[in-house]
Amino acid sequence: MPVGERIEQAREVIRSTLEQRLADGLAERGAPDVEPEVLSQVLLVAGEQFARLVITDPDRYPPERLIANLRGVLAAVRAPASVSTSA
């Protein structure tokens, strides 16, 4: 199998895993306006860009910096357990 096909195959495995985990998590939390298929694409691209930054400019973008920012974003969007989503 050519390298390009293997890369695309690996990307799809990662994306589909993300989609399934997002679907499970969103169903559990009740986020009807978020589509796991779309969000999985966004997260895949973001992850690839993070990897590029670490590889091309590791002094400016060490992995720890990117991980800390990702954690901050996740904490900011995490809904408190006491918040009701019903109208």
Gaussian input, Z-matrix of N, CA and C with variables (Angstrom, degrees):
# hf/3-21g

backbone

0 1
 N
 C     1     B1
 C     2     B2     1     A1
 N     3     B3     2     A2     1     D1
 C     4     B4     3     A3     2     D2
 C     5     B5     4     A4     3     D3
 N     6     B6     5     A5     4     D4
 C     7     B7     6     A6     5     D5
 C     8     B8     7     A7     6     D6
 N     9     B9     8     A8     7     D7
 C    10    B10     9     A9     8     D8
 C    11    B11    10    A10     9     D9
 N    12    B12    11    A11    10    D10
 C    13    B13    12    A12    11    D11
 C    14    B14    13    A13    12    D12
 N    15    B15    14    A14    13    D13
 C    16    B16    15    A15    14    D14
 C    17    B17    16    A16    15    D15
 N    18    B18    17    A17    16    D16
 C    19    B19    18    A18    17    D17
 C    20    B20    19    A19    18    D18
 N    21    B21    20    A20    19    D19
 C    22    B22    21    A21    20    D20
 C    23    B23    22    A22    21    D21
 N    24    B24    23    A23    22    D22
 C    25    B25    24    A24    23    D23
 C    26    B26    25    A25    24    D24
 N    27    B27    26    A26    25    D25
 C    28    B28    27    A27    26    D26
 C    29    B29    28    A28    27    D27
 N    30    B30    29    A29    28    D28
 C    31    B31    30    A30    29    D29
 C    32    B32    31    A31    30    D30
 N    33    B33    32    A32    31    D31
 C    34    B34    33    A33    32    D32
 C    35    B35    34    A34    33    D33
 N    36    B36    35    A35    34    D34
 C    37    B37    36    A36    35    D35
 C    38    B38    37    A37    36    D36
 N    39    B39    38    A38    37    D37
 C    40    B40    39    A39    38    D38
 C    41    B41    40    A40    39    D39
 N    42    B42    41    A41    40    D40
 C    43    B43    42    A42    41    D41
 C    44    B44    43    A43    42    D42
 N    45    B45    44    A44    43    D43
 C    46    B46    45    A45    44    D44
 C    47    B47    46    A46    45    D45
 N    48    B48    47    A47    46    D46
 C    49    B49    48    A48    47    D47
 C    50    B50    49    A49    48    D48
 N    51    B51    50    A50    49    D49
 C    52    B52    51    A51    50    D50
 C    53    B53    52    A52    51    D51
 N    54    B54    53    A53    52    D52
 C    55    B55    54    A54    53    D53
 C    56    B56    55    A55    54    D54
 N    57    B57    56    A56    55    D55
 C    58    B58    57    A57    56    D56
 C    59    B59    58    A58    57    D57
 N    60    B60    59    A59    58    D58
 C    61    B61    60    A60    59    D59
 C    62    B62    61    A61    60    D60
 N    63    B63    62    A62    61    D61
 C    64    B64    63    A63    62    D62
 C    65    B65    64    A64    63    D63
 N    66    B66    65    A65    64    D64
 C    67    B67    66    A66    65    D65
 C    68    B68    67    A67    66    D66
 N    69    B69    68    A68    67    D67
 C    70    B70    69    A69    68    D68
 C    71    B71    70    A70    69    D69
 N    72    B72    71    A71    70    D70
 C    73    B73    72    A72    71    D71
 C    74    B74    73    A73    72    D72
 N    75    B75    74    A74    73    D73
 C    76    B76    75    A75    74    D74
 C    77    B77    76    A76    75    D75
 N    78    B78    77    A77    76    D76
 C    79    B79    78    A78    77    D77
 C    80    B80    79    A79    78    D78
 N    81    B81    80    A80    79    D79
 C    82    B82    81    A81    80    D80
 C    83    B83    82    A82    81    D81
 N    84    B84    83    A83    82    D82
 C    85    B85    84    A84    83    D83
 C    86    B86    85    A85    84    D84
 N    87    B87    86    A86    85    D85
 C    88    B88    87    A87    86    D86
 C    89    B89    88    A88    87    D87
 N    90    B90    89    A89    88    D88
 C    91    B91    90    A90    89    D89
 C    92    B92    91    A91    90    D90
 N    93    B93    92    A92    91    D91
 C    94    B94    93    A93    92    D92
 C    95    B95    94    A94    93    D93
 N    96    B96    95    A95    94    D94
 C    97    B97    96    A96    95    D95
 C    98    B98    97    A97    96    D96
 N    99    B99    98    A98    97    D97
 C   100   B100    99    A99    98    D98
 C   101   B101   100   A100    99    D99
 N   102   B102   101   A101   100   D100
 C   103   B103   102   A102   101   D101
 C   104   B104   103   A103   102   D102
 N   105   B105   104   A104   103   D103
 C   106   B106   105   A105   104   D104
 C   107   B107   106   A106   105   D105
 N   108   B108   107   A107   106   D106
 C   109   B109   108   A108   107   D107
 C   110   B110   109   A109   108   D108
 N   111   B111   110   A110   109   D109
 C   112   B112   111   A111   110   D110
 C   113   B113   112   A112   111   D111
 N   114   B114   113   A113   112   D112
 C   115   B115   114   A114   113   D113
 C   116   B116   115   A115   114   D114
 N   117   B117   116   A116   115   D115
 C   118   B118   117   A117   116   D116
 C   119   B119   118   A118   117   D117
 N   120   B120   119   A119   118   D118
 C   121   B121   120   A120   119   D119
 C   122   B122   121   A121   120   D120
 N   123   B123   122   A122   121   D121
 C   124   B124   123   A123   122   D122
 C   125   B125   124   A124   123   D123
 N   126   B126   125   A125   124   D124
 C   127   B127   126   A126   125   D125
 C   128   B128   127   A127   126   D126
 N   129   B129   128   A128   127   D127
 C   130   B130   129   A129   128   D128
 C   131   B131   130   A130   129   D129
 N   132   B132   131   A131   130   D130
 C   133   B133   132   A132   131   D131
 C   134   B134   133   A133   132   D132
 N   135   B135   134   A134   133   D133
 C   136   B136   135   A135   134   D134
 C   137   B137   136   A136   135   D135
 N   138   B138   137   A137   136   D136
 C   139   B139   138   A138   137   D137
 C   140   B140   139   A139   138   D138
 N   141   B141   140   A140   139   D139
 C   142   B142   141   A141   140   D140
 C   143   B143   142   A142   141   D141
 N   144   B144   143   A143   142   D142
 C   145   B145   144   A144   143   D143
 C   146   B146   145   A145   144   D144
 N   147   B147   146   A146   145   D145
 C   148   B148   147   A147   146   D146
 C   149   B149   148   A148   147   D147
 N   150   B150   149   A149   148   D148
 C   151   B151   150   A150   149   D149
 C   152   B152   151   A151   150   D150
 N   153   B153   152   A152   151   D151
 C   154   B154   153   A153   152   D152
 C   155   B155   154   A154   153   D153
 N   156   B156   155   A155   154   D154
 C   157   B157   156   A156   155   D155
 C   158   B158   157   A157   156   D156
 N   159   B159   158   A158   157   D157
 C   160   B160   159   A159   158   D158
 C   161   B161   160   A160   159   D159
 N   162   B162   161   A161   160   D160
 C   163   B163   162   A162   161   D161
 C   164   B164   163   A163   162   D162
 N   165   B165   164   A164   163   D163
 C   166   B166   165   A165   164   D164
 C   167   B167   166   A166   165   D165
 N   168   B168   167   A167   166   D166
 C   169   B169   168   A168   167   D167
 C   170   B170   169   A169   168   D168
 N   171   B171   170   A170   169   D169
 C   172   B172   171   A171   170   D170
 C   173   B173   172   A172   171   D171
 N   174   B174   173   A173   172   D172
 C   175   B175   174   A174   173   D173
 C   176   B176   175   A175   174   D174
 N   177   B177   176   A176   175   D175
 C   178   B178   177   A177   176   D176
 C   179   B179   178   A178   177   D177
 N   180   B180   179   A179   178   D178
 C   181   B181   180   A180   179   D179
 C   182   B182   181   A181   180   D180
 N   183   B183   182   A182   181   D181
 C   184   B184   183   A183   182   D182
 C   185   B185   184   A184   183   D183
 N   186   B186   185   A185   184   D184
 C   187   B187   186   A186   185   D185
 C   188   B188   187   A187   186   D186
 N   189   B189   188   A188   187   D187
 C   190   B190   189   A189   188   D188
 C   191   B191   190   A190   189   D189
 N   192   B192   191   A191   190   D190
 C   193   B193   192   A192   191   D191
 C   194   B194   193   A193   192   D192
 N   195   B195   194   A194   193   D193
 C   196   B196   195   A195   194   D194
 C   197   B197   196   A196   195   D195
 N   198   B198   197   A197   196   D196
 C   199   B199   198   A198   197   D197
 C   200   B200   199   A199   198   D198
 N   201   B201   200   A200   199   D199
 C   202   B202   201   A201   200   D200
 C   203   B203   202   A202   201   D201
 N   204   B204   203   A203   202   D202
 C   205   B205   204   A204   203   D203
 C   206   B206   205   A205   204   D204
 N   207   B207   206   A206   205   D205
 C   208   B208   207   A207   206   D206
 C   209   B209   208   A208   207   D207
 N   210   B210   209   A209   208   D208
 C   211   B211   210   A210   209   D209
 C   212   B212   211   A211   210   D210
 N   213   B213   212   A212   211   D211
 C   214   B214   213   A213   212   D212
 C   215   B215   214   A214   213   D213
 N   216   B216   215   A215   214   D214
 C   217   B217   216   A216   215   D215
 C   218   B218   217   A217   216   D216
 N   219   B219   218   A218   217   D217
 C   220   B220   219   A219   218   D218
 C   221   B221   220   A220   219   D219
 N   222   B222   221   A221   220   D220
 C   223   B223   222   A222   221   D221
 C   224   B224   223   A223   222   D222
 N   225   B225   224   A224   223   D223
 C   226   B226   225   A225   224   D224
 C   227   B227   226   A226   225   D225
 N   228   B228   227   A227   226   D226
 C   229   B229   228   A228   227   D227
 C   230   B230   229   A229   228   D228
 N   231   B231   230   A230   229   D229
 C   232   B232   231   A231   230   D230
 C   233   B233   232   A232   231   D231
 N   234   B234   233   A233   232   D232
 C   235   B235   234   A234   233   D233
 C   236   B236   235   A235   234   D234
 N   237   B237   236   A236   235   D235
 C   238   B238   237   A237   236   D236
 C   239   B239   238   A238   237   D237
 N   240   B240   239   A239   238   D238
 C   241   B241   240   A240   239   D239
 C   242   B242   241   A241   240   D240
 N   243   B243   242   A242   241   D241
 C   244   B244   243   A243   242   D242
 C   245   B245   244   A244   243   D243
 N   246   B246   245   A245   244   D244
 C   247   B247   246   A246   245   D245
 C   248   B248   247   A247   246   D246
 N   249   B249   248   A248   247   D247
 C   250   B250   249   A249   248   D248
 C   251   B251   250   A250   249   D249
 N   252   B252   251   A251   250   D250
 C   253   B253   252   A252   251   D251
 C   254   B254   253   A253   252   D252
 N   255   B255   254   A254   253   D253
 C   256   B256   255   A255   254   D254
 C   257   B257   256   A256   255   D255
 N   258   B258   257   A257   256   D256
 C   259   B259   258   A258   257   D257
 C   260   B260   259   A259   258   D258

   B1=1.4557
   B2=1.5327
   B3=1.3217
   B4=1.4676
   B5=1.5382
   B6=1.3186
   B7=1.4655
   B8=1.5285
   B9=1.3220
   B10=1.4718
   B11=1.5178
   B12=1.3176
   B13=1.4673
   B14=1.5233
   B15=1.3282
   B16=1.4663
   B17=1.5192
   B18=1.3265
   B19=1.4702
   B20=1.5274
   B21=1.3172
   B22=1.4669
   B23=1.5255
   B24=1.3267
   B25=1.4571
   B26=1.5345
   B27=1.3267
   B28=1.4724
   B29=1.5283
   B30=1.3309
   B31=1.4599
   B32=1.5292
   B33=1.3245
   B34=1.4575
   B35=1.5269
   B36=1.3077
   B37=1.4650
   B38=1.5307
   B39=1.3257
   B40=1.4697
   B41=1.5215
   B42=1.3433
   B43=1.4562
   B44=1.5239
   B45=1.3248
   B46=1.4665
   B47=1.5366
   B48=1.3253
   B49=1.4668
   B50=1.5228
   B51=1.3318
   B52=1.4686
   B53=1.5281
   B54=1.3249
   B55=1.4665
   B56=1.5276
   B57=1.3285
   B58=1.4640
   B59=1.5241
   B60=1.3120
   B61=1.4737
   B62=1.5302
   B63=1.3138
   B64=1.4646
   B65=1.5227
   B66=1.3204
   B67=1.4728
   B68=1.5202
   B69=1.3196
   B70=1.4661
   B71=1.5292
   B72=1.3170
   B73=1.4624
   B74=1.5161
   B75=1.3353
   B76=1.4627
   B77=1.5219
   B78=1.3216
   B79=1.4750
   B80=1.5261
   B81=1.3136
   B82=1.4649
   B83=1.5237
   B84=1.3397
   B85=1.4709
   B86=1.5146
   B87=1.3261
   B88=1.4556
   B89=1.5124
   B90=1.3101
   B91=1.4676
   B92=1.5280
   B93=1.3345
   B94=1.4690
   B95=1.5261
   B96=1.3245
   B97=1.4658
   B98=1.5199
   B99=1.3163
   B100=1.4543
   B101=1.5204
   B102=1.3297
   B103=1.4579
   B104=1.5279
   B105=1.3267
   B106=1.4636
   B107=1.5293
   B108=1.3134
   B109=1.4674
   B110=1.5265
   B111=1.3168
   B112=1.4690
   B113=1.5215
   B114=1.3237
   B115=1.4607
   B116=1.5285
   B117=1.3232
   B118=1.4730
   B119=1.5215
   B120=1.3234
   B121=1.4778
   B122=1.5261
   B123=1.3148
   B124=1.4626
   B125=1.5268
   B126=1.3170
   B127=1.4643
   B128=1.5239
   B129=1.3218
   B130=1.4612
   B131=1.5218
   B132=1.3158
   B133=1.4590
   B134=1.5297
   B135=1.3237
   B136=1.4685
   B137=1.5268
   B138=1.3057
   B139=1.4622
   B140=1.5155
   B141=1.3152
   B142=1.4662
   B143=1.5316
   B144=1.3125
   B145=1.4666
   B146=1.5250
   B147=1.3247
   B148=1.4684
   B149=1.5279
   B150=1.3240
   B151=1.4665
   B152=1.5298
   B153=1.3275
   B154=1.4743
   B155=1.5250
   B156=1.3190
   B157=1.4634
   B158=1.5242
   B159=1.3127
   B160=1.4655
   B161=1.5308
   B162=1.3164
   B163=1.4661
   B164=1.5277
   B165=1.3330
   B166=1.4620
   B167=1.5237
   B168=1.3310
   B169=1.4654
   B170=1.5348
   B171=1.3406
   B172=1.4649
   B173=1.5291
   B174=1.3240
   B175=1.4666
   B176=1.5230
   B177=1.3028
   B178=1.4645
   B179=1.5288
   B180=1.3345
   B181=1.4659
   B182=1.5293
   B183=1.3240
   B184=1.4630
   B185=1.5366
   B186=1.3174
   B187=1.4661
   B188=1.5285
   B189=1.3143
   B190=1.4677
   B191=1.5295
   B192=1.3168
   B193=1.4722
   B194=1.5230
   B195=1.3178
   B196=1.4561
   B197=1.5303
   B198=1.3147
   B199=1.4682
   B200=1.5261
   B201=1.3219
   B202=1.4650
   B203=1.5261
   B204=1.3240
   B205=1.4644
   B206=1.5199
   B207=1.3111
   B208=1.4631
   B209=1.5227
   B210=1.3072
   B211=1.4725
   B212=1.5268
   B213=1.3240
   B214=1.4558
   B215=1.5196
   B216=1.3255
   B217=1.4687
   B218=1.5208
   B219=1.3149
   B220=1.4696
   B221=1.5216
   B222=1.3100
   B223=1.4682
   B224=1.5273
   B225=1.3232
   B226=1.4614
   B227=1.5229
   B228=1.3219
   B229=1.4638
   B230=1.5188
   B231=1.3044
   B232=1.4610
   B233=1.5244
   B234=1.3172
   B235=1.4605
   B236=1.5216
   B237=1.3298
   B238=1.4753
   B239=1.5391
   B240=1.2999
   B241=1.4662
   B242=1.5229
   B243=1.3274
   B244=1.4682
   B245=1.5245
   B246=1.3277
   B247=1.4660
   B248=1.5187
   B249=1.3168
   B250=1.4627
   B251=1.5147
   B252=1.3446
   B253=1.4643
   B254=1.5351
   B255=1.3253
   B256=1.4551
   B257=1.5306
   B258=1.3119
   B259=1.4646
   B260=1.4953
   A1=107.76
   A2=117.77
   A3=120.88
   A4=111.64
   A5=114.98
   A6=121.27
   A7=111.58
   A8=117.02
   A9=120.47
   A10=112.50
   A11=116.61
   A12=120.37
   A13=111.04
   A14=116.85
   A15=119.81
   A16=111.10
   A17=116.13
   A18=119.98
   A19=110.05
   A20=116.81
   A21=120.15
   A22=111.23
   A23=116.60
   A24=120.71
   A25=110.51
   A26=116.33
   A27=120.37
   A28=110.91
   A29=117.02
   A30=120.82
   A31=110.75
   A32=116.47
   A33=120.33
   A34=111.40
   A35=117.60
   A36=120.70
   A37=109.77
   A38=116.07
   A39=120.87
   A40=110.36
   A41=117.05
   A42=121.19
   A43=111.58
   A44=116.93
   A45=119.11
   A46=111.07
   A47=117.21
   A48=120.41
   A49=110.01
   A50=116.17
   A51=119.89
   A52=110.78
   A53=116.05
   A54=120.19
   A55=111.01
   A56=116.80
   A57=119.59
   A58=111.19
   A59=116.98
   A60=119.68
   A61=110.90
   A62=116.62
   A63=119.94
   A64=110.78
   A65=116.65
   A66=120.46
   A67=110.29
   A68=116.41
   A69=120.12
   A70=111.27
   A71=116.45
   A72=120.79
   A73=112.96
   A74=116.04
   A75=119.60
   A76=111.29
   A77=116.74
   A78=119.87
   A79=109.80
   A80=115.92
   A81=120.80
   A82=111.62
   A83=115.42
   A84=119.91
   A85=112.73
   A86=117.92
   A87=120.37
   A88=112.95
   A89=117.68
   A90=122.67
   A91=108.60
   A92=117.41
   A93=120.81
   A94=115.48
   A95=118.32
   A96=120.50
   A97=113.53
   A98=117.65
   A99=121.89
   A100=108.44
   A101=116.09
   A102=120.79
   A103=109.93
   A104=117.84
   A105=120.77
   A106=113.17
   A107=117.84
   A108=120.79
   A109=111.06
   A110=116.67
   A111=121.39
   A112=110.61
   A113=116.79
   A114=120.77
   A115=111.77
   A116=117.54
   A117=119.91
   A118=110.98
   A119=117.33
   A120=120.94
   A121=110.28
   A122=116.50
   A123=121.62
   A124=110.60
   A125=116.62
   A126=120.28
   A127=111.73
   A128=117.64
   A129=120.67
   A130=110.56
   A131=116.92
   A132=121.08
   A133=111.15
   A134=117.01
   A135=120.45
   A136=110.55
   A137=117.13
   A138=120.85
   A139=111.99
   A140=116.49
   A141=120.54
   A142=110.73
   A143=116.63
   A144=119.78
   A145=110.85
   A146=117.27
   A147=120.08
   A148=109.86
   A149=116.39
   A150=120.52
   A151=111.04
   A152=117.01
   A153=120.59
   A154=111.36
   A155=116.18
   A156=120.07
   A157=111.37
   A158=116.56
   A159=120.85
   A160=110.47
   A161=116.92
   A162=121.07
   A163=111.68
   A164=117.01
   A165=119.93
   A166=114.41
   A167=117.64
   A168=120.11
   A169=109.93
   A170=116.30
   A171=119.66
   A172=114.39
   A173=117.51
   A174=118.52
   A175=110.89
   A176=116.21
   A177=120.90
   A178=111.79
   A179=116.22
   A180=121.03
   A181=110.92
   A182=117.65
   A183=118.39
   A184=109.37
   A185=117.53
   A186=119.90
   A187=112.87
   A188=116.95
   A189=120.51
   A190=111.62
   A191=116.59
   A192=120.25
   A193=110.70
   A194=116.50
   A195=119.79
   A196=111.09
   A197=116.58
   A198=120.32
   A199=110.88
   A200=116.94
   A201=120.58
   A202=111.01
   A203=116.74
   A204=120.12
   A205=111.62
   A206=116.85
   A207=120.34
   A208=110.37
   A209=116.63
   A210=120.10
   A211=110.78
   A212=116.63
   A213=120.33
   A214=112.33
   A215=116.45
   A216=120.46
   A217=110.08
   A218=116.29
   A219=119.27
   A220=111.58
   A221=117.37
   A222=120.99
   A223=110.50
   A224=116.88
   A225=120.59
   A226=112.23
   A227=117.48
   A228=119.50
   A229=112.91
   A230=117.43
   A231=120.99
   A232=109.26
   A233=115.81
   A234=120.14
   A235=109.53
   A236=117.13
   A237=119.48
   A238=109.70
   A239=116.01
   A240=121.26
   A241=111.89
   A242=118.05
   A243=121.05
   A244=113.40
   A245=117.60
   A246=120.22
   A247=109.70
   A248=116.49
   A249=121.76
   A250=109.06
   A251=116.51
   A252=119.99
   A253=111.32
   A254=117.99
   A255=120.09
   A256=110.01
   A257=115.09
   A258=120.56
   A259=112.46
   D1=132.17
   D2=178.12
   D3=-62.29
   D4=152.93
   D5=-177.58
   D6=-56.32
   D7=-44.47
   D8=-179.45
   D9=-58.04
   D10=-40.34
   D11=178.85
   D12=-68.04
   D13=-38.87
   D14=177.94
   D15=-64.58
   D16=-39.17
   D17=178.19
   D18=-63.73
   D19=-46.84
   D20=-179.95
   D21=-63.59
   D22=-37.78
   D23=178.13
   D24=-64.09
   D25=-43.88
   D26=178.40
   D27=-64.41
   D28=-41.48
   D29=177.95
   D30=-59.20
   D31=-42.12
   D32=-178.65
   D33=-68.27
   D34=-36.84
   D35=176.57
   D36=-62.14
   D37=-45.82
   D38=179.07
   D39=-63.30
   D40=-47.15
   D41=-178.48
   D42=-62.20
   D43=-43.75
   D44=-178.23
   D45=-68.74
   D46=-33.50
   D47=175.24
   D48=-65.40
   D49=-44.94
   D50=176.13
   D51=-58.20
   D52=-45.50
   D53=-178.22
   D54=-59.30
   D55=-44.93
   D56=-178.63
   D57=-65.89
   D58=-43.58
   D59=179.82
   D60=-66.15
   D61=-39.09
   D62=176.02
   D63=-63.67
   D64=-43.71
   D65=179.62
   D66=-59.19
   D67=-44.88
   D68=179.11
   D69=-62.99
   D70=-47.59
   D71=-178.27
   D72=-66.12
   D73=-41.26
   D74=-179.94
   D75=-68.95
   D76=-36.25
   D77=177.98
   D78=-65.09
   D79=-39.60
   D80=-179.88
   D81=-67.22
   D82=-37.55
   D83=-176.59
   D84=-90.09
   D85=-17.44
   D86=179.98
   D87=77.50
   D88=64.40
   D89=178.06
   D90=-119.11
   D91=78.76
   D92=-173.19
   D93=-67.87
   D94=-20.96
   D95=-176.50
   D96=-91.74
   D97=5.99
   D98=-179.39
   D99=-111.21
   D100=124.86
   D101=-179.24
   D102=-97.45
   D103=116.65
   D104=-179.79
   D105=-56.46
   D106=-35.73
   D107=-179.92
   D108=-62.14
   D109=-45.35
   D110=-179.65
   D111=-70.28
   D112=-47.07
   D113=-178.21
   D114=-63.11
   D115=-34.47
   D116=178.36
   D117=-63.84
   D118=-35.54
   D119=176.74
   D120=-65.76
   D121=-44.13
   D122=-179.69
   D123=-61.92
   D124=-45.53
   D125=-178.48
   D126=-67.71
   D127=-35.86
   D128=177.05
   D129=-62.62
   D130=-47.28
   D131=179.41
   D132=-63.40
   D133=-41.52
   D134=178.46
   D135=-62.85
   D136=-42.36
   D137=178.48
   D138=-63.02
   D139=-41.12
   D140=177.79
   D141=-64.50
   D142=-40.31
   D143=178.99
   D144=-67.41
   D145=-39.86
   D146=175.55
   D147=-56.79
   D148=-45.39
   D149=179.73
   D150=-61.14
   D151=-42.39
   D152=178.33
   D153=-60.80
   D154=-44.11
   D155=-179.80
   D156=-61.48
   D157=-44.71
   D158=-179.69
   D159=-63.51
   D160=-39.33
   D161=-177.81
   D162=-74.26
   D163=-43.39
   D164=-173.41
   D165=-85.39
   D166=-24.90
   D167=-178.74
   D168=-147.08
   D169=65.38
   D170=-174.18
   D171=-65.03
   D172=-25.03
   D173=177.75
   D174=-69.45
   D175=-39.78
   D176=-179.31
   D177=-81.44
   D178=-34.51
   D179=-176.14
   D180=-125.26
   D181=69.11
   D182=175.74
   D183=-68.38
   D184=152.23
   D185=-178.87
   D186=-52.65
   D187=-38.13
   D188=-178.17
   D189=-60.81
   D190=-36.84
   D191=179.22
   D192=-65.87
   D193=-44.85
   D194=-178.49
   D195=-68.37
   D196=-39.95
   D197=178.51
   D198=-63.74
   D199=-42.10
   D200=178.72
   D201=-61.55
   D202=-41.00
   D203=178.73
   D204=-67.84
   D205=-39.65
   D206=177.79
   D207=-63.14
   D208=-43.36
   D209=177.26
   D210=-61.07
   D211=-40.51
   D212=178.71
   D213=-62.20
   D214=-42.00
   D215=178.47
   D216=-64.73
   D217=-45.59
   D218=-179.98
   D219=-61.83
   D220=-40.11
   D221=178.18
   D222=-65.48
   D223=-36.60
   D224=-178.00
   D225=-69.95
   D226=-32.14
   D227=-177.16
   D228=-95.93
   D229=-7.44
   D230=179.63
   D231=-70.15
   D232=123.44
   D233=-179.70
   D234=-76.28
   D235=136.54
   D236=175.74
   D237=-61.64
   D238=147.42
   D239=-177.27
   D240=-62.04
   D241=-26.42
   D242=-175.84
   D243=-85.50
   D244=-4.55
   D245=-178.45
   D246=-80.87
   D247=129.81
   D248=177.68
   D249=-93.36
   D250=137.65
   D251=178.80
   D252=-98.03
   D253=1.26
   D254=179.18
   D255=-85.52
   D256=149.90
   D257=-178.01
   D258=-85.71

